[in-house]
Amino acid sequence: MSKGNAVTRIIRQVPSDLEGELQYHEKLYSGFAQQHFAKPAVRAMRQHLVERIIRVTGIGPESRVLSVGCGIADTELLVAPQAREVVGIDLSPTAIAQAESDARSAGVTNFRGVCGTLETQTGLAQFDAVIAIFFLHHLSEDALAAFPGRVRQLLTAGGTFYALDPSRYRLTGYVGERLFPKLMARYQSPGERQLSPRETSALFVASGFESRFEYYDFVSTPLAGLFPSWSGGYRMTRVMDELLIRTPGLRGMASNFEVIARPL
């Protein structure tokens, strides 16, 4: 089946509110993302993120990991050597094809890509960790409200859910939208929105989780996006961010936040 036919088939299967998201990400993963994500600052950011994910979820050699909205799996392929199996789900056929190709090139044999949405998957076994990296903010309000219940079905009793998403109250977003609106728009899909850390975590509590949110960064991740070749800048601002996210009165304006949830 040709790429064009695969995309057409997926579009016919997804709800109408996801068609724009699919088309946006098909374009994103047709060259730009592969080049952008391979640059030093972005790779340094991903490595830091993976170390954080493994630490807070407890992923180990016997863990089965599910990643929702995995894209081209640049994070997931770094997690895979630490786990027994990683399954990545994404709406974009182009992203899944790239992820599987990259896995073969890297000699990663325990990654499996699945094209579609979490709602369309049946027969998935339970996982020790479910991760969603910059995914929740692409969901509609109704889809986001339903998401924790589906995750709860997929997690083992001692499993952990981890998400990273942009905060509604981020200072960098406020500044960027006013100084660099065209640049900001380049990195935003049609349906995405920023989320409230507290409200997002509360959705998981309402679905039977013990859940908390933590602030992840201020400047380092946005800087990696704007200057992807400047790894030294990322590392310098990451050190600064570790102080800022712990500073009362400032941390509420962090760029991105984590949700860490475990079934009760």
C-alpha positions in Angstrom: 0.0 0.0 0.0 1.4 3.4 -0.9 1.9 6.1 1.6 -0.9 8.2 0.2 -3.3 5.4 0.4 -2.3 4.6 4.0 -2.9 8.2 5.0 -6.3 8.2 3.2 -7.3 5.0 5.0 -6.3 6.4 8.4 -8.2 9.7 7.8 -11.3 7.7 7.1 -11.0 5.9 10.4 -10.3 8.8 12.7 -12.9 11.2 14.2 -13.3 14.4 12.2 -11.7 16.5 15.0 -8.4 14.5 14.4 -8.1 15.0 10.7 -6.3 18.3 11.0 -3.9 16.7 13.6 -3.1 13.8 11.3 -2.5 16.0 8.3 -0.3 18.4 10.3 1.8 15.5 11.7 2.1 13.8 8.3 3.7 17.0 7.1 5.8 17.4 10.2 7.2 13.9 9.9 7.9 14.1 6.2 11.4 15.5 6.8 11.5 18.5 9.2 11.1 16.5 12.4 13.7 13.9 11.4 16.3 16.6 10.8 15.3 18.8 13.8 15.2 16.0 16.4 18.7 14.7 15.3 20.4 18.0 16.3 22.6 18.1 19.4 20.5 20.3 21.7 17.3 18.3 21.0 19.1 15.1 21.5 20.5 16.4 24.9 17.0 17.4 25.9 15.6 13.9 25.0 18.4 12.2 26.9 17.6 14.3 30.0 13.9 13.5 29.6 14.5 9.7 29.3 16.7 9.7 32.4 13.8 11.5 34.2 11.2 9.1 32.9 13.1 6.0 34.0 13.8 7.5 37.4 10.1 8.4 38.2 8.5 5.4 36.6 10.9 2.7 37.8 11.3 1.3 34.3 13.7 -1.7 34.4 14.8 -4.7 32.4 11.5 -6.6 32.9 9.2 -3.6 32.2 6.7 -3.4 29.3 6.2 0.2 28.3 3.5 1.8 26.2 4.0 5.2 24.6 1.0 7.1 23.3 1.6 9.6 20.6 5.1 8.3 20.1 5.8 10.2 16.8 9.1 9.0 15.3 10.0 7.4 18.6 13.1 9.5 19.3 12.4 9.2 23.0 11.1 5.7 22.9 14.2 4.3 21.2 16.3 5.7 24.1 13.9 4.0 26.6 14.0 0.7 24.9 17.5 -0.5 26.0 16.3 -0.1 29.6 13.1 -2.1 29.2 11.9 -5.5 28.1 9.5 -4.1 25.4 8.3 -0.7 24.2 5.2 -0.3 22.1 4.6 3.1 20.4 1.2 4.2 19.1 0.8 7.2 16.8 -1.8 8.4 14.4 0.7 9.2 11.6 1.7 6.4 9.3 4.8 8.3 8.3 5.9 8.6 11.9 5.5 4.9 12.6 7.3 4.0 9.4 10.2 6.3 10.4 10.2 4.9 14.0 10.5 1.3 12.9 13.2 2.2 10.3 15.2 4.0 13.0 14.8 1.1 15.4 16.2 -1.3 12.8 19.1 1.1 12.0 19.9 1.4 15.7 19.6 -2.4 16.3 16.7 -1.9 18.7 14.7 -5.2 18.5 12.3 -4.6 21.4 10.4 -1.7 19.9 7.1 -2.1 18.1 5.2 0.6 16.3 1.4 0.7 16.0 -0.5 3.1 13.7 -3.8 4.4 15.0 -5.2 5.8 18.3 -5.4 4.3 21.7 -9.1 4.1 21.4 -8.9 1.9 18.3 -6.5 -0.6 19.8 -7.9 -3.9 21.1 -6.1 -6.8 22.8 -3.3 -4.7 24.3 -1.8 -6.5 27.3 -1.1 -4.5 30.5 2.0 -2.4 30.8 4.2 -1.5 33.7 4.5 2.1 32.4 2.5 4.3 30.1 4.1 7.5 28.8 2.7 10.4 26.8 5.3 13.0 25.7 3.8 16.2 24.5 0.6 14.4 23.7 -2.2 15.3 26.1 -2.4 18.9 24.9 -3.4 17.6 21.4 -6.6 16.0 22.9 -10.0 17.6 22.9 -11.5 18.3 26.3 -13.8 15.2 26.1 -10.9 13.0 24.9 -8.7 14.2 27.7 -11.3 13.6 30.3 -11.7 10.0 29.0 -8.0 9.3 28.7 -7.1 8.5 32.3 -9.8 5.7 32.4 -8.3 4.0 29.4 -4.8 4.3 30.8 -6.0 2.7 34.1 -7.2 -0.3 32.1 -3.8 -0.7 30.6 -1.6 -0.3 33.6 -0.5 -3.1 36.0 -1.4 -2.7 39.6 2.0 -1.3 40.4 2.4 0.6 37.1 3.1 4.3 36.5 1.8 6.9 34.0 4.0 9.8 33.0 3.1 12.8 30.8 4.9 15.9 29.8 3.0 18.8 28.4 3.1 22.6 28.0 1.5 24.7 30.8 -1.3 27.2 30.2 0.6 29.6 32.4 4.1 29.4 30.8 6.0 32.6 30.7 7.9 31.6 27.5 4.6 31.1 25.7 3.4 34.5 26.6 6.6 36.1 25.5 6.9 34.0 22.3 3.4 34.6 21.1 4.0 38.3 21.3 7.5 38.5 19.9 7.7 35.5 17.6 4.1 34.6 16.6 5.0 33.1 13.2 7.7 31.0 14.8 5.4 29.8 17.5 2.7 28.9 15.0 5.2 26.7 13.1 5.5 24.4 16.1 1.8 24.2 16.9 -0.8 21.9 15.4 -4.4 23.0 14.6 -6.0 21.4 17.7 -3.3 21.8 20.4 -3.7 23.9 23.5 -1.9 24.5 26.7 -3.1 22.7 29.8 -3.5 23.5 33.5 -1.2 21.4 35.5 -3.5 21.1 38.5 -6.6 20.4 36.4 -4.8 17.8 34.3 -3.6 15.9 37.4 -7.0 16.1 38.9 -8.5 14.2 35.9 -6.3 11.2 36.9 -7.3 11.5 40.6 -11.0 11.3 39.5 -10.2 8.1 37.6 -8.8 6.3 40.6 -5.1 7.3 40.5 -2.8 8.8 43.0 -1.5 11.7 40.9 0.7 14.7 41.2 2.2 17.3 38.9 5.6 18.8 38.9 7.2 21.6 36.8 9.8 20.4 34.4 11.5 23.5 32.9 11.5 27.2 32.0 13.9 27.9 29.2 15.9 24.8 28.3 13.3 22.9 26.2 12.1 26.0 24.3 15.7 27.0 23.7 16.5 23.6 22.3 13.6 24.0 19.9 14.7 27.5 18.8 18.4 26.7 18.6 18.6 22.9 18.1 22.3 22.9 17.3 23.4 24.7 20.5 23.8 21.8 23.0 25.9 24.0 25.3 23.0 26.5 25.6 20.6 23.7 26.5 22.9 22.3 29.2 23.5 25.7 30.7 19.8 26.6 30.9 18.9 23.2 32.2 21.0 23.9 35.2 19.2 27.2 35.6 15.9 25.5 35.2 16.6 23.2 38.1 16.7 26.2 40.3 13.7 28.0 38.8 11.3 25.1 39.0 11.9 25.0 42.8 11.5 28.7 43.4 8.1 29.7 45.0 6.4 32.5 43.1 8.2 31.6 39.8 7.7 27.9 39.3 4.0 28.5 38.4 5.2 30.1 35.2 7.2 27.1 34.1 7.0 26.1 30.4 6.2 22.4 30.8 4.8 20.2 33.5 4.8 16.5 34.3 1.9 14.4 35.5 3.0 11.3 37.4 0.1 9.0 38.3 -0.3 5.5 39.8 -3.5 3.4 40.1 -4.8 3.2 43.7 
